[in-house]
């Protein structure tokens, strides 16, 4: 006898949280996994927010699984065509799954987000849309609500790597609410809109931090510095779990303490990448994962999204820097980031360059700018990335996307790979798709001083 599995429990919650401000919470009671490796004990929620000034803004949407109930509930609150602005905190599908539906209902809506978020969104919704890219310090004024007399002026803070490269925070000066999406969140599903019982949610709050925010502890500290420059924050409206209000100082203090502990006195490698450029994202994540497996600290840095001040700090303090080759003719913003990167590199520290797209072309001309660069893409690293990617990409990419620049005496460096790297790659690429995750094989690089020919006498 075949027994049909019970349908997952899904529900919606709509409540006012401040003047002119409403939350629409999508409660996913039975979700047990998140981001593949992230086990959940208490389900999760996907929180969106509606703010009414003279104009109206919606902050984030929901998971596509809520389409049949979330859209009707939104229509009960407001005519979608009356929403002027959609603020996209970041584009992970659990927060952006219904943006395409919203554009269909209101083609004139303006979507506000980081430049990277808008690029990601173009590949997700496959529809034209109006947009406005923002970064730290820029503002959006919704005007004054005629009933409450409160002006809702939003200030944006760039928060890359928390935990996606496209993340922004949005602070409403009218209500003192900071909208952070994933940061400060937790996977905990309950009917409590706010953090009424801190003891009940504290373990999930810590587990969430350890899994998603802790690996980017230095980015957390940079975000906290930006938050310190804001007026008093009375609530943090998170994208997952209960909103933080009653014990706000406690939660912020936890993030500050935990991130400080992870960062203090620890040598780390900065792994840079270019979002939406070849396989840079996946390869860089695999490199970072491998560094972590070697019990070393690592920090992912998106060269497109990280602002100059944070980029300088992350690169300047790193003991090793991994950099992808960039397009031959980068756009102005990326060119500025490259200049900041080059200026921050320390000449006596280890630097590695990998090539994320196609075969190596004019790579030597690009990497000669580095006075002290080890030029390499490790086959074991890329094989690991391919294991985490779709199976059908393996044969097309192993070898074709893995190139190393060797023997250039003018650079004075040569790649040294562990002997088992090739064997590891061969075993992985021939393994069936159901094989469990392979153990990481460490790849090392060492500098070799080139021989210098004595001048003839």
C-alpha positions as semicolon CSV with decimal commas, in nm:
position;residue;x (nm);y (nm);z (nm)
1;X;0,000;0,000;0,000
2;X;0,133;0,340;-0,096
3;X;0,079;0,611;0,160
4;X;0,084;0,966;0,026
5;X;0,307;1,199;0,222
6;X;0,134;1,482;0,402
7;X;0,150;1,821;0,236
8;X;0,398;2,058;0,403
9;X;0,240;2,301;0,644
10;X;0,247;2,652;0,499
11;X;0,073;2,959;0,638
12;X;0,083;3,337;0,616
13;X;0,087;3,610;0,880
14;X;0,019;3,980;0,821
15;X;0,066;4,229;1,104
16;X;0,156;4,595;1,159
17;X;0,501;4,635;1,315
18;X;0,536;5,016;1,318
19;X;0,369;5,330;1,187
20;X;0,270;5,279;0,823
21;X;0,465;4,951;0,821
22;X;0,329;4,597;0,778
23;X;0,503;4,261;0,761
24;X;0,385;3,969;0,549
25;X;0,550;3,659;0,694
26;X;0,545;3,329;0,503
27;X;0,564;3,049;0,760
28;X;0,726;2,729;0,634
29;X;0,670;2,503;0,934
30;X;0,810;2,176;0,802
31;X;1,115;2,278;0,601
32;X;1,402;2,060;0,720
33;X;1,692;2,154;0,489
34;X;1,836;2,483;0,373
35;X;2,126;2,547;0,132
36;X;2,167;2,168;0,097
37;X;2,388;2,129;0,403
38;X;2,188;2,340;0,647
39;X;1,967;2,119;0,865
40;X;1,663;2,290;1,024
41;X;1,496;2,188;1,350
42;X;1,216;2,443;1,363
43;X;1,127;2,530;1,004
44;X;1,174;2,886;0,881
45;X;0,995;3,199;0,762
46;X;1,037;3,436;0,467
47;X;0,957;3,792;0,573
48;X;0,849;4,079;0,346
49;X;0,753;4,433;0,443
50;X;0,519;4,703;0,314
51;X;0,601;5,068;0,397
52;X;0,362;5,351;0,309
53;X;0,481;5,710;0,285
54;X;0,357;5,948;0,019
55;X;0,474;5,665;-0,203
56;X;0,474;5,295;-0,117
57;X;0,763;5,049;-0,101
58;X;0,765;4,672;-0,072
59;X;1,080;4,519;0,077
60;X;1,145;4,170;-0,062
61;X;0,881;3,912;-0,159
62;X;0,865;3,541;-0,072
63;X;0,941;3,188;-0,183
64;X;0,765;3,070;-0,501
65;X;0,594;2,791;-0,304
66;X;0,371;3,061;-0,148
67;X;0,258;3,206;-0,482
68;X;-0,104;3,091;-0,458
69;X;-0,158;3,249;-0,116
70;X;0,095;3,531;-0,091
71;X;-0,018;3,725;-0,398
72;X;-0,388;3,725;-0,291
73;X;-0,287;3,841;0,060
74;X;-0,078;4,122;-0,087
75;X;-0,378;4,228;-0,296
76;X;-0,586;4,246;0,022
77;X;-0,336;4,495;0,163
78;X;-0,278;4,705;-0,147
79;X;-0,337;4,713;-0,520
80;X;-0,002;4,589;-0,660
81;X;-0,015;4,861;-0,924
82;X;-0,001;5,116;-0,639
83;X;0,339;4,991;-0,518
84;X;0,596;5,240;-0,642
85;X;0,920;5,073;-0,534
86;X;1,041;4,719;-0,466
87;X;1,355;4,716;-0,250
88;X;1,548;4,394;-0,313
89;X;1,771;4,319;-0,015
90;X;1,924;4,033;-0,206
91;X;1,818;3,791;-0,478
92;X;1,828;3,446;-0,324
93;X;1,507;3,272;-0,444
94;X;1,352;3,243;-0,098
95;X;1,326;3,624;-0,094
96;X;1,289;3,698;-0,466
97;X;1,074;3,406;-0,581
98;X;0,770;3,621;-0,657
99;X;0,937;3,926;-0,813
100;X;0,845;3,809;-1,164
101;X;0,479;3,785;-1,059
102;X;0,496;4,135;-0,915
103;X;0,643;4,276;-1,236
104;X;0,360;4,111;-1,432
105;X;0,106;4,280;-1,203
106;X;0,286;4,614;-1,207
107;X;0,524;4,666;-1,503
108;X;0,592;5,024;-1,387
109;X;0,733;4,927;-1,048
110;X;1,090;5,046;-0,988
111;X;1,324;4,784;-0,844
112;X;1,592;4,919;-0,611
113;X;1,894;4,710;-0,513
114;X;2,269;4,682;-0,537
115;X;2,420;4,678;-0,883
116;X;2,505;4,310;-0,843
117;X;2,151;4,229;-0,727
118;X;2,001;4,390;-1,036
119;X;2,239;4,191;-1,258
120;X;2,138;3,869;-1,082
121;X;1,771;3,960;-1,114
122;X;1,790;4,000;-1,490
123;X;1,889;3,634;-1,513
124;X;1,610;3,528;-1,279
125;X;1,295;3,703;-1,397
126;X;1,362;3,712;-1,776
127;X;1,149;4,024;-1,810
128;X;1,238;4,389;-1,863
129;X;1,198;4,604;-1,552
130;X;1,274;4,953;-1,428
131;X;1,561;4,967;-1,184
132;X;1,784;5,187;-0,973
133;X;2,120;5,069;-0,836
134;X;2,216;5,195;-0,489
135;X;2,513;5,164;-0,254
136;X;2,619;5,280;0,091
137;X;2,512;5,633;0,178
138;X;2,251;5,671;-0,094
139;X;1,892;5,740;0,004
140;X;1,535;5,685;-0,112
141;X;1,267;5,922;0,016
142;X;0,912;5,785;0,010
143;X;0,778;6,116;0,137
144;X;0,547;6,181;0,430
145;X;0,249;5,961;0,504
146;X;-0,058;6,193;0,505
147;X;-0,223;6,005;0,795
148;X;0,068;5,959;1,037
149;X;0,271;6,262;0,935
150;X;0,588;6,046;0,938
151;X;0,847;6,086;0,665
152;X;0,987;5,753;0,548
153;X;1,339;5,819;0,427
154;X;1,549;5,510;0,355
155;X;1,927;5,503;0,381
156;X;2,112;5,212;0,222
157;X;2,417;5,028;0,354
158;X;2,619;4,790;0,138
159;X;2,665;4,456;0,316
160;X;2,834;4,220;0,068
161;X;2,895;3,859;0,172
162;X;2,615;3,859;0,432
163;X;2,570;3,610;0,300
164;X;2,545;3,685;-0,074
165;X;2,755;3,939;-0,264
166;X;2,448;4,145;-0,355
167;X;2,316;4,220;-0,005
168;X;2,211;4,567;0,109
169;X;2,063;4,689;0,439
170;X;1,786;4,951;0,433
171;X;1,728;5,187;0,728
172;X;1,398;5,376;0,761
173;X;1,473;5,703;0,942
174;X;1,102;5,748;1,005
175;X;1,056;5,435;1,218
176;X;1,411;5,341;1,319
177;X;1,378;4,997;1,159
178;X;1,680;4,840;0,988
179;X;1,592;4,583;0,720
180;X;1,877;4,331;0,695
181;X;1,732;4,028;0,514
182;X;1,961;3,733;0,601
183;X;2,191;3,908;0,848
184;X;2,079;3,870;1,212
185;X;1,817;3,619;1,100
186;X;1,749;3,266;1,215
187;X;1,558;2,967;1,087
188;X;1,281;2,949;1,345
189;X;0,914;2,929;1,257
190;X;0,655;3,044;1,511
191;X;0,356;3,274;1,538
192;X;0,564;3,523;1,740
193;X;0,637;3,822;1,520
194;X;0,907;3,949;1,756
195;X;1,180;3,800;1,978
196;X;0,952;3,759;2,280
197;X;1,132;3,448;2,411
198;X;1,509;3,491;2,364
199;X;1,590;3,162;2,536
200;X;1,385;2,967;2,284
201;X;1,546;3,118;1,976
202;X;1,905;3,168;2,097
203;X;2,036;2,823;1,988
204;X;1,896;2,868;1,635
205;X;2,029;3,225;1,625
206;X;2,380;3,097;1,703
207;X;2,357;2,802;1,464
208;X;2,245;3,033;1,183
209;X;2,537;3,269;1,252
210;X;2,790;2,984;1,257
211;X;2,665;2,842;0,927
212;X;2,608;3,158;0,723
213;X;2,765;3,467;0,882
214;X;3,065;3,331;1,073
215;X;3,264;3,236;0,760
216;X;3,250;3,605;0,664
217;X;3,312;3,744;1,012
218;X;3,519;4,035;0,885
219;X;3,236;4,143;0,658
220;X;3,006;4,126;0,962
221;X;3,237;4,364;1,148
222;X;3,241;4,602;0,850
223;X;2,860;4,599;0,843
224;X;2,845;4,666;1,217
225;X;3,073;4,968;1,168
226;X;2,829;5,106;0,912
227;X;2,538;5,039;1,147
228;X;2,719;5,235;1,421
229;X;2,693;5,543;1,200
230;X;2,313;5,527;1,189
231;X;2,072;5,696;1,431
232;X;1,926;5,475;1,703
233;X;1,799;5,143;1,568
234;X;1,489;5,023;1,754
235;X;1,418;4,710;1,550
236;X;1,594;4,482;1,302
237;X;1,351;4,342;1,046
238;X;1,515;4,017;0,938
239;X;1,430;3,800;0,640
240;X;1,404;3,478;0,841
241;X;1,252;3,414;1,183
242;X;1,111;3,658;1,439
243;X;1,194;4,027;1,408
244;X;1,442;4,158;1,666
245;X;1,312;4,431;1,897
246;X;1,277;4,335;2,263
247;X;1,638;4,219;2,309
248;X;1,803;4,403;2,022
249;X;2,121;4,507;2,201
250;X;2,181;4,146;2,305
251;X;2,164;4,014;1,947
252;X;2,388;4,290;1,808
253;X;2,637;4,231;2,090
254;X;2,644;3,859;2,006
255;X;2,729;3,931;1,642
256;X;3,000;4,175;1,745
257;X;3,153;3,935;2,000
258;X;3,140;3,623;1,782
259;X;3,281;3,801;1,478
260;X;3,554;3,961;1,685
261;X;3,654;3,621;1,822
262;X;3,671;3,471;1,474
263;X;3,878;3,760;1,339
264;X;4,108;3,849;1,627
265;X;4,468;3,750;1,574
266;X;4,382;3,507;1,298
267;X;4,574;3,495;0,974
268;X;4,339;3,455;0,683
269;X;4,329;3,424;0,307
270;X;4,116;3,662;0,103
271;X;3,959;3,477;-0,191
272;X;3,841;3,731;-0,447
273;X;3,591;3,666;-0,722
274;X;3,378;3,841;-0,982
275;X;3,007;3,778;-0,950
276;X;2,848;3,675;-1,279
277;X;3,178;3,618;-1,457
278;X;3,237;3,272;-1,592
279;X;3,282;3,016;-1,315
280;X;3,446;3,264;-1,081
281;X;3,178;3,227;-0,812
282;X;3,191;2,848;-0,798
283;X;3,564;2,811;-0,827
284;X;3,628;3,075;-0,562
285;X;3,379;2,913;-0,325
286;X;3,552;2,579;-0,375
287;X;3,892;2,734;-0,309
288;X;3,754;2,894;0,008
289;X;3,602;2,563;0,112
290;X;3,938;2,392;0,066
291;X;4,120;2,655;0,272
292;X;3,864;2,605;0,546
293;X;3,919;2,229;0,536
294;X;4,286;2,299;0,607
295;X;4,178;2,471;0,933
296;X;4,267;2,816;0,801
297;X;4,053;3,128;0,806
298;X;3,916;3,253;0,475
299;X;3,722;3,557;0,357
300;X;3,534;3,572;0,026
301;X;3,550;3,912;-0,146
302;X;3,337;4,011;-0,445
303;X;3,532;4,267;-0,647
304;X;3,212;4,397;-0,804
305;X;3,019;4,456;-0,483
306;X;3,272;4,540;-0,210
307;X;3,319;4,912;-0,151
308;X;3,673;5,061;-0,164
309;X;3,716;5,105;0,212
310;X;3,619;4,747;0,293
311;X;3,820;4,610;0,000
312;X;4,132;4,791;0,120
313;X;4,090;4,657;0,471
314;X;4,022;4,297;0,369
315;X;4,307;4,277;0,119
316;X;4,557;4,472;0,327
317;X;4,513;4,251;0,635
318;X;4,514;3,918;0,449
319;X;4,817;3,690;0,467
320;X;4,733;3,545;0,125
321;X;4,519;3,674;-0,160
322;X;4,356;3,467;-0,435
323;X;4,246;3,672;-0,735
324;X;4,065;3,578;-1,057
325;X;4,175;3,720;-1,388
326;X;3,931;3,990;-1,494
327;X;3,787;4,092;-1,833
328;X;4,030;4,253;-2,075
329;X;3,816;4,568;-2,076
330;X;3,645;4,590;-1,734
331;X;3,365;4,838;-1,675
332;X;3,461;5,158;-1,487
333;X;3,341;5,041;-1,143
334;X;3,530;4,714;-1,172
335;X;3,839;4,896;-1,300
336;X;3,826;5,117;-0,990
337;X;3,801;4,808;-0,767
338;X;4,097;4,651;-0,946
339;X;4,300;4,964;-0,878
340;X;4,204;4,951;-0,511
341;X;4,297;4,582;-0,499
342;X;4,639;4,638;-0,656
343;X;4,712;4,927;-0,422
344;X;4,623;4,719;-0,116
345;X;4,834;4,413;-0,205
346;X;5,129;4,357;0,026
347;X;5,444;4,269;-0,174
348;X;5,575;4,016;0,079
349;X;5,261;3,805;0,108
350;X;5,139;3,515;-0,102
351;X;4,926;3,596;-0,404
352;X;4,759;3,348;-0,639
353;X;4,581;3,419;-0,965
354;X;4,330;3,179;-1,120
355;X;4,149;3,200;-1,451
356;X;3,771;3,141;-1,429
357;X;3,670;3,159;-1,796
358;X;3,764;2,950;-2,099
359;X;4,133;2,910;-2,183
360;X;4,405;3,145;-2,073
361;X;4,439;3,438;-2,307
362;X;4,677;3,723;-2,247
363;X;4,682;3,618;-1,882
364;X;5,052;3,697;-1,850
365;X;4,993;4,060;-1,937
366;X;4,737;4,084;-1,660
367;X;4,929;3,909;-1,384
368;X;5,263;4,082;-1,446
369;X;5,119;4,376;-1,255
370;X;5,165;4,171;-0,940
371;X;5,522;4,193;-0,813
372;X;5,483;3,875;-0,612
373;X;5,226;3,645;-0,774
374;X;5,202;3,268;-0,789
375;X;5,008;3,203;-1,106
376;X;4,797;2,888;-1,080
377;X;4,471;2,712;-1,106
378;X;4,489;2,387;-0,912
379;X;4,323;2,092;-1,079
380;X;4,213;1,954;-0,746
381;X;4,046;2,284;-0,660
382;X;3,851;2,299;-0,982
383;X;3,761;1,931;-0,966
384;X;3,613;1,997;-0,625
385;X;3,418;2,292;-0,766
386;X;3,285;2,073;-1,044
387;X;3,176;1,811;-0,793
388;X;2,963;2,079;-0,631
389;X;2,832;2,195;-0,968
390;X;2,608;2,001;-1,203
391;X;2,742;1,666;-1,317
392;X;2,701;1,739;-1,684
393;X;2,946;2,029;-1,661
394;X;3,237;1,813;-1,547
395;X;3,364;1,670;-1,875
396;X;3,326;2,002;-2,051
397;X;3,520;2,193;-1,791
398;X;3,788;1,972;-1,642
399;X;4,099;2,047;-1,842
400;X;3,932;2,299;-2,072
401;X;3,882;2,545;-1,787
402;X;4,192;2,447;-1,593
403;X;4,506;2,621;-1,707
404;X;4,825;2,715;-1,531
405;X;5,078;2,969;-1,641
406;X;5,419;2,816;-1,574
407;X;5,781;2,884;-1,637
408;X;5,769;3,259;-1,686
409;X;6,105;3,360;-1,540
410;X;6,011;3,726;-1,543
411;X;5,751;3,647;-1,277
412;X;5,998;3,439;-1,083
413;X;5,738;3,187;-0,968
414;X;5,648;2,832;-1,050
415;X;5,351;2,620;-0,954
416;X;5,407;2,322;-0,725
417;X;5,119;2,075;-0,696
418;X;5,097;1,782;-0,462
419;X;5,144;1,451;-0,648
420;X;4,799;1,326;-0,550
421;X;4,620;1,618;-0,718
422;X;4,601;1,449;-1,061
423;X;4,492;1,119;-0,905
424;X;4,226;1,300;-0,708
425;X;4,093;1,470;-1,020
426;X;4,084;1,144;-1,215
427;X;3,900;0,965;-0,935
428;X;3,647;1,245;-0,898
429;X;3,564;1,292;-1,265
430;X;3,512;0,919;-1,315
431;X;3,300;0,877;-1,003
432;X;2,922;0,830;-1,029
433;X;2,700;1,126;-0,950
434;X;2,579;0,966;-0,626
435;X;2,929;0,958;-0,475
436;X;2,950;1,129;-0,139
437;X;3,143;1,452;-0,108
438;X;3,514;1,388;-0,159
439;X;3,779;1,470;0,093
440;X;3,967;1,789;0,014
441;X;4,312;1,747;-0,133
442;X;4,537;2,032;-0,036
443;X;4,717;2,220;-0,309
444;X;5,015;2,432;-0,224
445;X;5,223;2,686;-0,406
446;X;5,572;2,798;-0,319
447;X;5,792;3,069;-0,449
448;X;6,114;2,982;-0,626
449;X;6,368;3,255;-0,687
450;X;6,478;3,245;-1,049
451;X;6,843;3,206;-1,135
452;X;7,007;3,531;-1,234
453;X;7,264;3,518;-1,513
454;X;7,585;3,693;-1,415
455;X;7,692;3,967;-1,656
456;X;8,002;3,896;-1,860
457;X;8,317;4,069;-1,759
